[in-house]
Amino acid sequence: MSAIMEALGALGFNLWSFLFQALNVAVVMGILYFILWRPLSKSFTDREEMITGDLEQAASAREEAEEILANYQQKIDEANREAQVILKKAAEMAETTRAEILARTHEEAGQLMEQARMEIEREKRAALADIRRQAAELVVATAGRVMARTLTPSDQEHLVREALSEVARIQ
């Protein structure tokens, strides 16, 4: 060992100086441990706990958000189903209303056609009556002129009756 010490001495190594420096490093390390490492370690532990708590809160908030999203999705689906039911009812009501309107329109058209037929028939009868009247007047006037020259009053009357019955037969 003395040989090792002599070799170390030749290199400029001083044991007492080494021990003193080692003791200084141990004291500085102890001071740093109590002054810096403990508070820093506590700070890291607190930060880790805070991050863990935040992650747990975030997971809880995410689960809650997913539940809310599922609830809203369910409400949206329900609203869509209700909207489909309402649209179906509206389409049925529209079809029913359309059928009622068509039925009323056909009925009114039938009534209008019947009224028009009746009006045409009435006008036809009135026109025929007017034509008969005018024809009778014309026949009577013409026959009266012709007969006045050649026929007797009874012959004239007989011819007028014949003409009127002929006009009635034609119509």
Secondary structure as the mmCIF struct_conf table of DSSP 4:
data_model
#
loop_
_struct_conf.conf_type_id
_struct_conf.id
_struct_conf.beg_label_comp_id
_struct_conf.beg_label_asym_id
_struct_conf.beg_label_seq_id
_struct_conf.end_label_comp_id
_struct_conf.end_label_asym_id
_struct_conf.end_label_seq_id
HELX_RH_AL_P HELX_RH_AL_P1 SER A 2 ALA A 10
TURN_TY1_P TURN_TY1_P1 LEU A 11 GLY A 12
HELX_RH_AL_P HELX_RH_AL_P2 LEU A 15 LEU A 32
HELX_RH_PI_P HELX_RH_PI_P1 TYR A 33 TRP A 37
HELX_RH_AL_P HELX_RH_AL_P3 ARG A 38 THR A 150
HELX_RH_AL_P HELX_RH_AL_P4 PRO A 153 ILE A 170
#
